Amino acid sequence: MTPDGHQPGGFGESARFGRPYVRFDEENSRDPNCEMVEDVAHPRELLYAQRLSEWVLKLCPSVESLRLAARCQHLCRWMIPRTTIPWTAQAISAGEMT
């Protein structure tokens, strides 16, 4: 069970999307950065993915692909320090931030 009270991938996804949710959660569970929730440390990116998924579920519960996109938006984000990303307008327009 995850800190948001669900089983990984437990948003009623179809079999088609169930496995990706589990894999996204597995990867984000490796985040060494933690956030405290009710005095328990949880991987930060896992919490972010769960919170974003919950929000999308409230806004557009029938759009499964949006929930999937929300769940993986920051996949393994801690692996690339934000300080290494060129935040210039030219780099952004050229797509070099990835």
C-alpha positions in Angstrom: 0.0 0.0 0.0 1.2 3.5 -0.8 1.1 6.6 1.4 -2.0 7.8 -0.5 -3.9 4.7 0.7 -3.9 2.8 -2.6 -2.4 -0.2 -4.0 0.3 0.7 -6.6 -1.6 1.4 -9.8 -4.8 1.1 -7.8 -6.9 3.7 -9.7 -9.1 1.2 -11.5 -6.9 1.2 -14.5 -7.5 -1.2 -17.3 -5.1 -4.1 -17.5 -3.4 -2.2 -20.3 -2.3 0.6 -17.9 -2.0 -1.3 -14.7 1.6 -2.5 -15.2 3.0 0.9 -16.1 1.6 2.4 -12.9 3.3 -0.3 -10.9 6.6 0.3 -12.7 6.4 4.1 -12.3 5.8 3.7 -8.6 8.7 1.2 -8.3 11.1 3.6 -10.0 9.9 6.6 -8.0 10.1 4.6 -4.8 13.9 4.7 -5.3 14.0 8.5 -4.8 16.6 9.2 -2.0 14.9 12.6 -1.3 12.1 12.1 1.3 9.1 14.0 2.5 7.4 13.5 5.8 3.8 12.5 5.9 2.3 11.8 9.3 5.8 11.4 10.8 6.8 8.8 8.2 9.4 9.5 5.4 8.3 8.7 1.9 10.2 9.1 -1.4 9.4 12.6 -2.7 8.7 11.8 -6.3 6.5 8.9 -5.4 4.4 11.2 -3.3 4.3 13.8 -6.1 3.1 11.2 -8.6 0.4 10.0 -6.2 -0.8 13.5 -5.4 -0.9 14.5 -9.1 -2.7 11.3 -10.0 -5.3 12.0 -7.3 -5.8 15.5 -8.7 -6.3 14.3 -12.2 -8.7 11.6 -11.0 -10.8 14.4 -9.5 -10.7 16.5 -12.6 -11.0 14.0 -15.4 -11.8 10.5 -13.9 -12.6 9.0 -17.3 -9.5 10.0 -19.1 -7.1 7.1 -18.3 -4.3 8.4 -20.5 -4.1 11.7 -18.5 -3.8 9.7 -15.2 -1.0 7.7 -16.8 0.8 10.8 -17.9 0.4 12.4 -14.5 1.8 9.3 -12.8 5.0 9.4 -14.8 5.5 13.2 -15.2 8.5 13.4 -12.9 9.7 9.8 -13.3 13.2 9.5 -11.7 13.5 13.3 -11.6 16.2 13.2 -8.9 18.6 11.5 -11.3 19.2 14.7 -13.3 20.0 17.7 -11.1 18.0 20.7 -12.1 21.2 22.8 -12.0 22.4 20.9 -15.0 19.4 21.9 -17.1 20.0 25.0 -19.4 17.0 27.2 -18.6 17.7 29.8 -21.3 14.8 30.7 -23.7 16.9 29.4 -26.6 17.5 26.0 -24.9 13.8 25.7 -24.0 12.6 26.5 -27.5 15.1 24.0 -29.0 13.9 21.3 -26.6 17.3 20.9 -24.9 15.9 20.7 -21.4 15.3 17.0 -21.6 
